[in-house]
Amino acid sequence: MSIVTRRRFLQYAAASGVLASAPLFAQLGSPNRKVGVALLGLGGYSKNKLAPALEMTKHCYLAGIVSGTPSKIPEWQKRYGIKEANVYSYETFEKIADNKEIDVVYIVVPTGLHAKYAIAAANAGKHVWCEKPMAMNVAECEAIIEACKRNKVRLSIGYRLQHEPNTQTVMEYAKSKPFGEIVSVDALAGYGGRGSGKDWRFDAELGGGALYDMGVYTINGMRYATGMEPVKVLSATQTIPNEVDVTTEYELLFPGGLKGHGKTSVVEKFNRLRVECKEGWYELEPMSGMEGVKGRTSDGTLLDKPIDNQQARQMDNEALAILDDKPVLVPGEEGLKDIRIVQAIMESHRTGKVVDII
């Protein structure tokens, strides 16, 4: 398994202000209590989204942090009341296994580090929530799944959209087919203005690139919008000015001949999921916005169910799965399927050929 070194990540963290971190864990006691969550990685997503969302949850709370940047610790402790015993460094990471106040480790470091820390968390006996994309390749995804099964801990992937009500309506449409059989699906996810510099998203070893960063939204979107798994990548083109792609466009073939078109970018801006059917259509635009997913259908129905916070709902749902001893909503196998498709898209671009997804 190829894992980027801690030193290289810390170099990027120091240069860009992105914080490397690791988490904490605890054995579950009473099923009525909240689940203690430790954030592994204190970069922008943890600081601006996950930590504030944990204050809104009903079934979990921020119990601890692990950081490779000691200067950041006092701010987090003061803001969230995290006691000294629940603060760890990479060097003390293994001691998390003895912390009974921490049940879950949420992996929020760059993709190239997901497998390393997800496996370490599972080996420490902690449930694992892993941010998308799950890992760098199929082998790493399978290793994470195996480690969680071996240690009898839950594993879920941070696809917040599958917890979002308007997205869930589209997922239900795939089953109920209110507009007849699906004819085609189109998924676009991109944002403009992303610079390079020391941003880890432009480092191939750390898991950078448009396809990994935003492309999994389009792949996952096509899968849940159709309720089917693609069987082939028919074509793929990637724009790769340096180490990683800044734009990727591809076409998938689903069972029955249904085709899906996907495009993702960090230099172009678009965000839409549209499903064409024999008797109408429906779409989400934006399909992956954190501030609100909205949509409409060809008969005038608005897909605009309100939600206070996507991340809070996601974490509450997965916490309840632990507390109630029920299956998680988005298991590791879901992340594995997307990475299998990511690799097939990359192979199709390299070879210029149709690639089977197996």
Secondary structure as GFF3:
##gff-version 3
##sequence-region A 1 358
A	DSSP	alpha_helix	6	16	.	.	.	ID=ss1
A	DSSP	beta_strand	35	40	.	.	.	ID=ss2
A	DSSP	alpha_helix	44	45	.	.	.	ID=ss3
A	DSSP	pi_helix	46	50	.	.	.	ID=ss4
A	DSSP	alpha_helix	51	54	.	.	.	ID=ss5
A	DSSP	beta_strand	60	66	.	.	.	ID=ss6
A	DSSP	three_ten_helix	70	72	.	.	.	ID=ss7
A	DSSP	alpha_helix	73	80	.	.	.	ID=ss8
A	DSSP	three_ten_helix	84	86	.	.	.	ID=ss9
A	DSSP	beta_strand	87	88	.	.	.	ID=ss10
A	DSSP	three_ten_helix	93	98	.	.	.	ID=ss11
A	DSSP	beta_strand	104	107	.	.	.	ID=ss12
A	DSSP	three_ten_helix	111	113	.	.	.	ID=ss13
A	DSSP	alpha_helix	114	123	.	.	.	ID=ss14
A	DSSP	beta_strand	127	130	.	.	.	ID=ss15
A	DSSP	alpha_helix	138	150	.	.	.	ID=ss16
A	DSSP	beta_strand	155	157	.	.	.	ID=ss17
A	DSSP	three_ten_helix	160	163	.	.	.	ID=ss18
A	DSSP	alpha_helix	165	176	.	.	.	ID=ss19
A	DSSP	beta_strand	182	190	.	.	.	ID=ss20
A	DSSP	three_ten_helix	200	202	.	.	.	ID=ss21
A	DSSP	alpha_helix	210	210	.	.	.	ID=ss22
A	DSSP	pi_helix	211	215	.	.	.	ID=ss23
A	DSSP	alpha_helix	216	226	.	.	.	ID=ss24
A	DSSP	beta_strand	232	239	.	.	.	ID=ss25
A	DSSP	beta_strand	247	253	.	.	.	ID=ss26
A	DSSP	three_ten_helix	255	257	.	.	.	ID=ss27
A	DSSP	beta_strand	259	265	.	.	.	ID=ss28
A	DSSP	beta_strand	270	277	.	.	.	ID=ss29
A	DSSP	beta_strand	280	284	.	.	.	ID=ss30
A	DSSP	beta_strand	295	297	.	.	.	ID=ss31
A	DSSP	beta_strand	302	303	.	.	.	ID=ss32
A	DSSP	alpha_helix	310	323	.	.	.	ID=ss33
A	DSSP	alpha_helix	332	351	.	.	.	ID=ss34
A	DSSP	beta_strand	355	356	.	.	.	ID=ss35
###
